[in-house]
Amino acid sequence: MNEQQQLNLIGRKEIGKLEMTKEVVYTLNGMGLLALIAFGFLFTSLYTLFTGNIDFNYNSGSILISAALVIGTFVLHELIHGAFMSKYGGKPRYGAGIAHYILPYFYATTKTIFTRNQFIVIAIAPLVVISLAAIGIMAAFPLIAHWMIIPFVLNGSGAVGDLWVTRNILRCPKHVLLEDQKSGLIIYGKETDKPMNISTTGFGLGFSKVFMLCIVATGFLMIIAPMALDILGVESFVIGPTNSFFTVFEYHIIEGGFELDFFPMTILSISAIIGLVFAIIKTCKPGNNAITG
């Protein structure tokens, strides 16, 4: 921390800290796995939209290319963090670690102190930049669109930690300053600010509730829909494109009764996407855990 930054902290105090506790690590691991499913479904949806295909074509060189894309995605993710740190006056340093011997991670960090909005941009920049770049390449070059699955899906699921940080920062007053650390974040507020009680479970809890609600609602639909469609005399009903990866539910009248098909992976993917969106929106609403005097 340089002299100017020390001057910026005059009249301020530490009001909260984000730490990579074991509870957070377990939550992020679970959320990352579910985000992998959600972003995988989103990617295949976009892939089909741009190419008209539902199958991926790979050749004998796929392993080497895939390995390069995996490494390149992780490196690019952190470089983008670092680029935006530099944009706001920081000098980024890079490294890797394993949180509580459970969660491997790469990081970009700096001793520079940022405003709340600056740190939000730094946190979400890789998710936005890499996702838009992957979508742009898919749209412009459909023949190589299948290679975008690794950067798109890995970057999306790996950004769960960034979204968790952003979720907590958005609950802070706009005037706070933030100091990044390799496995956490210190939040400085005004002397009149009350200490923050930062929840580590709200994101996962909000997601879990909506995810399970979607699964239960789907189960209810499986029971009620066939009877209702049969009574109404509907001969065929499909939710989603017919005979594709995105088909959710198919109902057809057959001789002597009806036929019902549903697709668990599609249902799980859609439930995961809805759960993630709800958790982000819900937990990003300003709370009462940081009150200005």
Beta strands, then each sheet from edge to edge (+ up, - down):
strand 1: 12-19
strand 2: 93-99
strand 3: 103-109
strand 4: 113-115
strand 5: 177-181
strand 6: 184-190
strand 7: 236-239
strand 8: 249-254
strand 9: 257-262
sheet 1: 1+ 6- 5+ 4-
sheet 2: 2+ 3-
sheet 3: 7+ 8- 9+
end
